[in-house]
Amino acid sequence: MTFLILAYLGGVLTILSPCILPVLPFVFARADQPFRRAGLPMLLGMAITFALVAMLAAVGGAWAVHANIYGRYAALLILALFGLTLLLPRFADRLMHPLVALGARLSASSAQDDGAPSTLSSIVLGIGTGLLWAPCAGPILGLVLTGAALHGANIGTFGLLLAYAAGAATSLALALLIGGRVFGALKNSLGAGEWVRRGLGIAVLVAVAAVALGVDTGWLTRLSSAGTNGVEQKLIDAIGARKPRNESAESVVAAPNDGAMMMAAKPQMAADGVKSEGMLPPLDGAVAWLNSPPLTADGLRGKVVLVDFWTYSCVNCLRTLPYVRAWYDKYKDQGLVVIGVHAPEFAFEKDLDNVRRAVKDLKVDYPVAIDNDYSIWRGFNNEYWPAHYFIDAQGRIRHHHFGEGGYEESEAFIRQLLEEAHGGMPTATPLTADHVQPDVSGVALAPTTDEVQSPETYVGYDRAEHFASPGGAVHDAAHEYSMPASLSLNEWGLAGHWTIADEKARLGKPGGRIAFRFHARDLNLVLGPATDGKPARFVVRVDGKAPGDDHGIDTDAEGRGSVSHQQLYQLFRARGAVIERTLEIEFLDPVDAYAFTFG
C-alpha cells in the first residue's frame, strides 16, 4: 500500500514536468465539454492504456516495442483528424472525405443529443493519448519500471503503473476542471466559442507534430526536472525505501518484489536474543554454478556465509571484488563460505561464456551462482549492485551492506560470526588497507568523493538521460545522428549511423562517434563488438587531443584501443588535476555501446 501511494504521488507530480506539455492539448481539447462525459472517460482511457503499454514495454522485449510504435502511428492519425475537425468543422468532409469523417465521429458528430460528446469517443481519444504519452522518468517511475523488468508482468506491477497514471490523471483532471470554467466564461462573456474551438484544434495539431518529431522524447526530456526529481526522492527517503543512486559509493537498481516496495530489512529478535533479518532463502533458482557444485541453504548450515550480489560490468562491483577475494582467501579455512550471485544488468551478462571468462579474468575462485532469472535476487528482496549479506551458522541473515566502502565493519562482522560459530576468535589477524591493494591503474581503484561529478549514464533509451544530439533519440531504427555544437556538463551525443535500442546503441557503419562532457578522474564505457563478433577498433580524444599519460588501461597514449568482448573498458584516467573535460571516441568498426561509468 505504501508503494501504491508513492507511485500515485509520483504521477501527480508529472503536471510539473516538461514531458506533460505535448499531452495537454489533447486533454484541454474538451475542456468546454461536460467533465463526466468528456474529460473523465478520456483520462481513464489514457491511464489504463499507459499502464498496459508501459508494462508490456518493460517485460515484453522487442516485439512489444514495435507493437507500441504502430499503436503510436494510429494514435497520431486519429488525434490529427480530431484536431482537423476542431479547426475546420465545416470543411472537414470536403478536405479529407471518409478519413475526416472518422475524426468527426470523435468530436462534434459523435455528440449526444444535448451536444455533449459520447463517452465512447472520449475513451478512444484517451487511448490515443495514452499511447503517445512519454513521461519524464523520475526516481519513482524508475523504481516501478525496473521492478517490472526484473519481476515480469503481474497484478502488482500493473497496479503500480496504474497508480502512477491515476496520479497524473488526477492532476490533469483538476487542470481540466479549471480550464473548463475559463473556457465557459470566455464563451459566455465574449462569444468566443468558435475561436476557442479553432485554437484548440491548432494546439492539438501542434502537439501531434511535436510527438511525431520526437520532441516529447527528445529535448523535453533534457529540460531540467530537478525540482520534481528532488521532491520524488524526498518521498522515497521519507518511507525508508531503498532507491537507485548514481553515486561512486553505490550503484544500485531498485527492484520492487511483486509490486511491493521493499524496505530495508527490519531485524527480528530470535528466541536466543539474536537479531536477524530472516533466514537464508533457497539457492536452487540459479541456472548454473561456477567453481562449485550447486549449494543449498540446508547444506550450508554450520557455515558462516557471505553472499555477494554482483555483475561483471558494474564498476562498483569491481571495486569491491579485491576485498571479497581477500576475505575468502583469509577465512575460507576457518568456516567462511563466499557465494558470488551474478545477477545480470545487461542481456550479454546472461551469456554463461561471458561470465565464465570474466570470473577467470577477475580471479574469482569462490562459488558463483548464475542468477539469470533473478530468483535468488528476489528471494533476498535485493535491490542493489553490489550488495553483501552476512549469514550465521544457523542460516540467519544477520547483517547487510550495500555499495562500496564499510570494509572494516564488514570484516569485523565476519569475524564475529566465525567466533559465534566456533567458540573463539579466528586465528587470522584482521586485514588492513595495506593487505588489500587494488590495481592502482585499473577500475578497482576507488575515487575520492569530490572527484566524481558525473553520474552513471545509460546509452539505451530505457534509462538514457542528457542526450544532446539534435532531434533527440529515434527508438529502434537506424538514424544518422550529428554531434551538438557544444556539450554542457554530463551531456553526451552521437554522430554517425546508430540504432538506439532499449539498453544499447549499435553503430551500423564505421566512423561513428560518441562524445561526453564529464568531471571525474576515470571515464569507463561498457562496450561490445557488433553481431559479427569481430574486434571493433576505436580512437579516443580528450578535448580534441590524444590522451597521452591520461590514457586508460584499455587505450594507449595515442588513444587507440579495440573492443574484443562485451565488458567495461577504461578509456581515461587523469594522472593530474581532475577537471571538466570532453572525451570523444571514434569507432573504426561497428560496435555496441551500453553505459558510461565514472571513478
N, C-alpha and C positions, 0 to 999 in steps of 0.2 A: 504493500500500500504506500509506503514511504516513497519508493521509486516512481510509482504511478503519479503521485503528487508532484515529484520533482520533474518528471517528463512533461506534465501538464504546464507547470510554471515556465519551463524552458520554451514551450510552444507559445505561451502568452507573450514572452519577450520578443518573439520574432517580429512583432509590429514595429520594433525599434531598429530592425536590421535592414540594411540596404537591399538585400535579396528579396524582400517582400514587394519592392516597388513594381516589378512587371506584373504582379498579380492584382494589384489594387484596381486598375481599370476594369478588369473582368468582374470584380466584386462590386464596385460602385456603379457599374453599368445599369444595375437595377435598384439603385438607391431610392428612386422615386416610386417604386412599386411596393405593395404590402409585404412586410417582412416575413409573415408566416407563409405566404405562398411563393415568394421570390427569393429573399435573402437566406432564410433558414434552410430550405431544401438545397440551395446551391452550396452553402457552406458544409452541410452534411455530406453531400456528394464529393466535395473537394477533400474533406478529412478522411473519409473511408478509402477513396481512391489513392490518396497519398500513402496511407498506411499499408495498403496492399502492394502498391508498386515498390515502395521502399523496402519492404520485407523480401519481395521476390528478387530485387536487385542485389540485396545483401547476401542472399543464400542461394540464388538460382544460377549464378555463373553467367557466361556469355550469352546464352540463349535468352535469358531474362532481359539483359541489357538491350539486345537487338529488338526484342518484342516491345520494349518501352520506347525505343526510338520510333518505331512505326506508329505506336499509340500517340506519341507527341506530334507526328506529322498530321494524323487525323484530327487531333485536338486543335492544332493550329488552323487547319482548314475550316473546321466548324466555327471557331471563335472569330476567324477573319470574316466569314459570311455573316455572323452575328453583328460584327462591327459595321459591315456594309449596310445591313438593314436598318441599323440605328442612324447611320449617316444619310442614307438615300432611300427612305422607305417608299417613296412614290415610284422611283425608277428602278428599284431592285430587280423586279421580274424582267424588265426590258434589257438590263445590263448583263445579267447572269443566267436568265431563264431558269431551268429546273434547279441549278445549284443554289441560287439565291433563295429559291422557294424553301429549300431545306433550312437555310439560315433564318428565313422569315418565320418558319414554324417555331423556331427557338426564341422569337421575340414577339412582335405585336400580333401576328396572325395566329399564334397559339394561345392568345389571351382568353380568359374566361368571359362570360357574358358581361361582367362588370368592368371589363377592360384590364383586369389583372392577369399576369402570365400564369400558365398552367404549372402545377407542381412538377410534372414530369420534365417539362422543358428546362426548368431551373436545375433539376437534378442532373440532366445531361450537361448543362453548362458547368455545373460543379465538377462533374467527372473530367471534363476537358481541362478545367483549371487545375485539378489535382494531378493530371498527367504532366502539366507544364511546370508546376511549382518546384523550384530547386532551392530550398532554404540554405542559407549560410550555415555550415555545420559548426556550431559552438561546442563547448565541453559536454553539455547534456546530450545533444543529439549524437555526438561522438561515442558516448557511453552506450547508447541504445543500439546504434548501427554495428559497433564492434561486437556487442553481445549477440546480435542476430547472426553475424558472420560466423562466430565461433560455436554457437549453440543451435543454429538451424531454425527453421520455421516452427513455431509453436504458439499456443494461445497467449503465453506471457509476452513473447516478442511483439505479436500483433497488438496486444493491449497497450504496451508501452508506446509503440508508434502511433496508435490511435489516440492515446492520451496527449502525446505531443501535438498531433494535428488538431485535436479538440481545443487545446490551449490556443493555438494560432487562430482557429475559427472563432473562439470566444472574443479575442481582441479585435478581430475583423468585424464580428457582429456588432460590437459596441461602436466601432467606427462607422459601420453601415447605418446603424440607427441614427447616429448623429448626422451623418451625411444625408439621410432621407429627410430629416427635418429641414436641413438647409435647402435642399432642392425643392421641397414642398413650398417653403417660404418664397423662393425665387419665382416659382410658377404662379403662386397666388398674387404676389405683390407686383411682379414685373411682367407677367405674361410671357415669361421666357422659356416655357416648356419645350418648344421645338428647338431652340438654340441649345438648351441643356442636353437634349437628346443627341443632337449632332456633335456637341462637344464630347459626349461620352463615346460616341461612335469613333471619333478621331482618336481618343485616348486608347480605345480597345485596339484599333489598327496599329497604333504606335507600339503598344505592348506586344502584339503578335510579332511585329517586325523585330522588336528587341529580343524576344525569345528565340526567333528563328536565326538571328545573327549571333546568338550565344552570349548576349550581354549579361543575362542572368547568371550564367556560369563562368563568365569571363571577368571583366573588370569590376563588376559589382561585388564579387567575392573578395576582391583585393582591397576594397574600401575598408577603412578602419572600422572594426566591430569590437574594439577593445572594451567599450562600455558594457555591451551586453555579455560578452565573454566573461568579463570580470564579475558581473552580477551572478551569472550561472555558476562560476567557480566558487563564489561565496556560498551559494545554495548547497553545492556539493559538500563543501567543507563543513557547513552547519550541521549536516546529518551524519558526519563522520565517515563518509564513504571513501573508498579508495578511488583514485582518479588518475587519468592519464596525465603525465607531465613530460615535457620535453626538456629535461634538465640533465646536466652532466652527472648528477648524483643518482638519478633514477631514470630508467627508460621503461615505461610501463604501458600496458594496454589494458583498459578496463574490460572485463568480461562478465557481465551480469549473468547469473545462472538461472536459466528458465524464466527470465523476465524479472527476477528479483535482485535488487541492488545488494551486493554482498558487503556487509560492514566488516571492519576489522574484527577478527575473531575475539570474542569476549571469553576470557579464561573462566573455566568452571572448576569448582573445588571438588576433588575426589574424596573418597572415604578416608584416605590416609592423609588428607590435608594438603595434597599437592595440586597446584593449579595446572590445568591443561586446556588446550583449545580443541579437544576432541581426539578421536583415535585415528591412527594411520589408515587412510582409505585403501581399498583394493588397488593393486597394481596390474591386474590382468587385462586392462584396456590397452596396454602397449601393443603395437603392431609388430614390433621386433625388439630384440635386445642386442647390444654390442658389449663386448668384453665380459660377458657373463651369461649363463643360462637365465631364463626368466625367474625373477624373485617374487615372493609373495609376502603379504603383510604378516601372515601367520609364521612363515619361515624365518622372519626377521626378529621374532620375539627373543629377548635376551641380548639383542644388539642395540647399540646406540646408532641412530640413522640420521644422516644429513641428506635431505632431498633438495637438489638444486635445479630449479626451472631455468632453462636457458635455450638459446637458439644461436646457431653458429655465425650468423651475420650481424648479431646485436653487439655493438661496440661496448656497451656497458657490461654485458655478459663476459666479453673477452677480457675486460679489466678485472673482473672478479676471479677468473679462472686460476691465475697463479696462486691465490690464497686457498682456493678449494683443493687444488692439487697438493699444496703443501700440507694442509690438514690431513688429507688422505694418506700421504706418504708418512706423516709423523705418527698418526694414531691408528692406522689400519691393523696393526698387530696388537692393539690394546682394546679391540672391540668396536671400532668405528667402521660403519659401512656408509659409503658415499654413493648416492644414486643421482646421476645427471638425467633429468627428464627433459628430453629435447622436444619442445613444443614449437612447431614452425610458425614463423610470421609470414613468409612468402611461400608461394607454391613450390619453388625449386628446393626449398628446405625440406620438403616431404620426400625428395628423392633419396633413397637409402644409400646409394653410392656416393652422393654428395656429402651426406652426414658421415659416412664411414671414412671418407677422405679427410674431412675436417677433424674428426676425432683423432685420426692418426697424426695429422699435421700439428694439432694443438697439444699433442702428448697427453691426451686424456686416457688414463689407464683404468679408471674405476668403471663400474657398470653404467651403461647408458640405456635408458628406456626410450624408445621411439614412440612418441605420443602424437602421431599424426591426426588422430581423431579427437584430440583434446579430452580423452576420457579421464586420465589422471589429473589433468588441469582442473576439470570440473569437480572431481572428487575432493580436491583441496579447496574448492571455491577460489582458485587463484586468479589474480588479475595482473600479475607483474612479470616482467623480464628485467633483470634476474630476481629470483625470489628464493630464499633459503628457509627451509622448515627443519626444526630440530626435534627428533622423536626419541623418547627414552626407551629403556629396555622392556618396558611393559606395553609399548606400542602407542603411547600417548604423545600428541603434539604439544610440546612444552614451550616452544618459542618460535618466533619467525623474524626474519629481517628482509626488507625489500630494498633493492637497488644496491649501489656501491657503498663502500665505507662500513664502519662499525666492525672492523675485522677483529680487533682485540676483544670486544664484547662477545662476538660470535665464538671465538676460540675459547673464551672463558666458560661459555655455556656448554660447549662440547666437553671440556674437562670436568665440569660439574656433573654432567650426565654420566660420564665414564666413572666418576668417583661413586655416584649412587649405585651404578650397576655392579661395581666390583669391590666396593667397600674400601676404597683407598684412592688417593690421587694418582693420576698417570705418572709413570716414572719419567717420561719425557718432559723437558722444560718447555714453557710456552715459547711460541715463535715471537720474534721481534721484527721490526721493519727491515733489519739487516738480513734476516733469513729469507724474506720474500722480496726478490728484486725483479720486477717485470723488465722485459726487454725495453731499455730506455729509448730505443729507436722505433719501437713498434706501437701498435694501437693500445697495448695494455697499460701504458703509462698514463695515469690519471692526470687531468689538468688541474690547475688551481681554479677556484670558483670564479674569480673576476676575469679570467681569460676568455671564457666562453660566453659570447653574447648572441650566438646564433643557435636556433633550435633544430632538432631533428626535422628534416623536411622530406616528404614523400613526393615522388615524381608521378605516380599513377593518380588518376583523377579522384579515386575514392577518398584520399586523405591529403591531396595536394593543397598547398597554401602558397600565397605570394608569387604566383606565376605571372610574369610580366610581359610575355611576348604579345605583340599587338593582335587583337581579335580574340584572345583567350584560347582555352583548350578546346579542341574538337575531339569528341569522345569516339573511340573505337573506329576511327577512319584515318587513312593516310592523309597527311596535310603538310603543306610547305610552310614552315614557320620562319619568322625572322626575329632577329635579336632586337630588343628595345634600344632606343638611343642611349639610355643610361639606366643604371640599376641603383635603387636605394638599398640600404642595409637589409639583408635577408630576403631580397627579391632574387628571382632566377628566371632564366629564359632559355628558349631553344632556337636553333637556326638549322634549317635543312628539312629533309623529308622524314618526318616522325609520325608514328601512330601511338597516341596516348591511350593506354588501356587502364583497367581498374587499379592495378598495382605496379605498373611499369610503363615506360615509354620505349618503343622499339625504333631504332634508326634503320630505314629501309635502303638508303643509298650512302656510299662513302662521302665524307666531307661534312657531316652534321656536327653541330657544336652544342654544348651546354655551358652556360655561364652562371656564376653565383657570386653575389656580393656578401661577404661574411666577415665576422670578427671572432677569431678563435686561433688557438695555436695549431690545431690539426684540422684538415678537411679530409673526410673519407667519403667514398661513394660506393654503394653496393651495385655491382655490375655483373653482367653475364654475357657470354658470346651469343650471337644470334642462332637461329634454328639449325644452321649447318654445322655448328659446333666448332668452327674454325676460330683461332685466336683473333681478337679484334685489337688492332694497333691504335694507339692514341698519343697525342702530344698535349702537354699541359703548359699553359702560360699564366703567369701571375702578374697582374697589372701590365699586361702586354709583353712581358719578358719571360725568358726561361727561368725556372725556379732557382737554379744554382744550388747553393748549400741548403736551401729551404725545400729541397725535394722530399717527397715522401718515400717510404720504403718500397713502394711499388712503381717508382719512377726514377730516372737518373737525373743528373744535373741539367740536362737539356730538356727535361720534361717528358722524355719518351717512356712508354710502357706498353703493356699488352694485357688483354683480358683473356685468360685461358679457362677460367672456371667461374661459376656463379658464387660470388663471395664479396666480402668487403675489401676495398682497395684504399690504401692510404696514399693520397695524391700530394699532400702538402704538410710539412712540419716546420713551423717557424723556429729558427735557431736563435733569433734575436727578439726584438720587441714584438709584442702581439698587438697588431693594429688592424684597422679595417682594410680589406683588400678585395679585389675581384679576380676570381680564378675562372679560367675558360679552358675547356677540354675540347679538342678537335679529334673526332674519331675517323680513322682512315679506313675502317671496315664497319659493316653493320654490327650493332650492339644492343643490348637491353640495359636500361638504367632504372634503378628502383628507388633509392633513398640516399640523401646526404646525411651524414652524422659528423659531429664535431667534438674536438677534445682540446 
